[in-house]
Amino acid sequence: MAKPVGAHSWVQRILCAALVACVLANAAAAAAAWHRYQLLLAAPPQSTTYSTDELMRAEMWFDNVMGWRNAMLVASILLLVAWLDRMRGLADGIWPEGQRRSRAWLIFGWGLPVANLFVPKMFVNDLWAAGRPGHRRGHPLLMLWWVSILVAFGSSGTMLRVQNGAHAAQAIDQMQQVMVCDALFAIAACLTLAVIRRLSSMLEHAARSAPLPSARPQEVQGSLAAL
C-alpha cells in the first residue's frame, strides 16, 4: 500500500539539520581539543591531564563536547539510512531493474566488515543512476563523498585511544589527532549534504519526467512529496 502524500517529508529536513549540527559539533570538538592542546603545551611533559584545575576543567569540557559530537554522528547515520530507504522507494518507481541490492543492505551494508567498504556506495550509485538520463552510474561527487566517508571513519580509531589522566606529552599527540579527525568528519558531513540535495533533485525530476507504470502512480507521487 502506498504511503500517504507527505508521509516521509520530515526525514530529509531532519537529516539535513542533523548534518549541520554534526558539522557544528565537530567544530566545537576541534575547538575544545585546541584549547586543551594549548594548555598541555604549557604543562611539564610528565605531568598528567589532571595536574591543575584548569587542565581538569578543559578535559571535562572536551569530554562533554565529544559526547555531543558522537551523538550527532550516530543520529546522522540513522537518519541517512532512513532517507536512503525513502529514496529507494522512489527509485523503485523509476528504474526498479537497476537497483542491484535489496533494502536489507541499507543496514547490513554499513555494518558488515569488507562489505561496508563498497556496498553503501553501490547502493547510492544505483539511486543516482535512476535519476540520470540513460541511467549512468557513478559521478565525481559520489566518489569524493565516499572517499571522505572512508577516510573519516578510518581516522575515528583515534577517539578510542583518547585516555583521561594521560601524561601531557601523550595527550598532546592525541589532541592533534582528534582535531584532524574532527575536520575530516566535518568535510564528510558537508559532502553528504551536497549528495542529498543533488540526489533528491535528480530523482524528483526523473520521476516527474518519466512515464509511470499504471500500478505505481500513487506510490511515486507519495515519495515525491517527501523531497
N, C-alpha and C positions, 0 to 999 in steps of 0.2 A: 504493500500500500504506500502510495506517495506521501511524503510528509507535507504538511500544510505550508503555504507560502510564508516565507519568513521564519520558519521553524528553527533554522540554524543561523540566522543573520547576526547573532551576537558573537559567534565563535571568532570570526575574523577580527572584529573590533577589539575583543578582549585579548586575543593573541597579539595584535599589534601593540596594544597598551602594555602587555606583559613584556614584550621585547624591548620597548622603550624603557620600561622600568629596569630591565636586565642591563641595558647599557648604562643607565644611571647608577645602578647598584655596583657594577664593575668599576665605574669611575670613582665612586665613593670608596670602594675597597682598595683601589690603587692609591687614592689619596691617604687613606689610613695606613697603608703599607709604607708609603713615602714618609709620613710623619714619624712612624715607628723607626724606619730606616735611619732618618736623620738623628734621632735620639740615640740609637745604638752606635752610630759612628762616633759619637762623643763619649761613649762609655768605655771603660777599660776592656780589652779583649776577653779576659777571663771572667768578667762579671756576668751574671745571669740577667735575663729579661725582667726579673723581679727585684733587681738591686735597688731601685729607687721608686718612690711613689709615682713619679712622672712616667717611668717605664711601665709600671704596673697598670696605670690608667690607660696608657697608649695600647697596651696589649689587650686589655678588656674591651676598649673601643674597637680595635681591629677584629677581635673575635665576634663581637656583636654585628659589625658590618658584614663580615664574611658569612655569618648565618643568614642575614637577609639576602645577600648576593646568591647563596646557594639555593635559597627558597625560590627566588625569582627564576633561577635557571631551571629548576625542576618544574615549576609552573609553566614556563615557556615550552618545555619539551612536551609536556602532556597536552597543552593546547595546540601545539603544532601537529601532533598525531591526530587530534580530533579534527583539525582543519583539513589535513590531508585526506582523512576519511570522507569528509564532505566534498572535497574536490574530486575524489574518486567517484562519488555518486554522480557528479556532473559529467565527468569524462566517460563513464559507462553509457551515458545517454548520447554521447557524440561519436565515440570510437571504441566500443567495448572490446573488439577483437585485438586492439593494440595494447591492452593492459595485460602485461605478462605475468604479474604476480597477484595473488589473491589479497584481499584486505587483511587477512591474518598476518601478512608480512609487515604490516604497519607497526605491529608490536614486536614480533619475533625478529624482524629485520634490524631493529635498533638494539636488541638485547643479546642476540647470539654472536659469539666470537667468530671472527672471519666474515660472516655474513654481514655484520654491521659496517664493514668497510666498503660495501658496494650495493647491497640490496636497497637501502633507502634512496640512494642516488638513482638506481634503476627505476624505482617506483616513481620518483619525481620526473625522471626523463619521459616516462610513458604519459604522465599527466601533461607535461609540456608539449609532447608530440600531438596529443589530442587537440590542442588549441592552435597548432601551427598549420598553415596551408601545406598540403602534401604530407602532413604528419611526420615531419622530420624530427628525429630525436637529437638531443644534445644542443648546448649553447655555451659560449664562453662564460656567461654569467653563472650558469649552473655549475660549471667546472670550478670557477673561482669560489663559489659558495661552498661546495662540498670540500674543497681543499681547506678552506678556512675552518670548517667544522672538524675535520680530522686533526688539523694542527692544534686547534684549541683544546679538544678533548685529549689529544696526546700529551699536552702540557699539563693537564689537570692533576696528574700524579703529584705535582708539587704541593697541592693542597693537603695531601695525605702525609706529607713529610714535615709540615709546619708543626713544631712542638713548643708547647708552653714551657717556660722555665729553661730554655736552651741557653747556651753561652752566647754572648753578644756576637762574637765572630761568626758563629754558625747561623744565628738569627739574621745577620746582615745578608748572607747569601740567600737565605730563604725569602726575605722580603724582596730582593731583586727578582727572584724567580716568580713570586706572586704578582708583581707589577707587570711583568711580561705576559703572564697568563691572563690577567685581567684585561689587558689590551687586546689579546687575541680573541677572547670571548666577546668583547665589545664589537670588534670588527665582524665576527661571525654573526652576531645579532643584527647588525646593520645590513649585512648582505642577505640575511634571512628576510628582513623586511622588504628588501628590493625584489627578492624572488616571489614573495607573497603578492605584492602589488602587480607585478608583471604577469604571473601565472593566472591570478584571478581575472585580470583584464582579458587575457588571451582566451581563456575558457568561456568567459561570458560572451565575447564577440563570436567565437566559433559556434556556440550553442544557438545564438540568435540568427546566425547566417545560414547554418546547415539545415537541410530538411530533416524534420524529426520523424522517427518511426511512429506510426499511429498508436502503438501501445504505450508510448513513453512521454507524451507531451506534458502531462501534469507533473511527472517526476522531474523532468528537466526544468520546467518553469519554477517548481518549488526550490530547486537548487540554485537557480539564477537569483532568486530573491535574497539569498544569503550572501551574495557577493558585496 
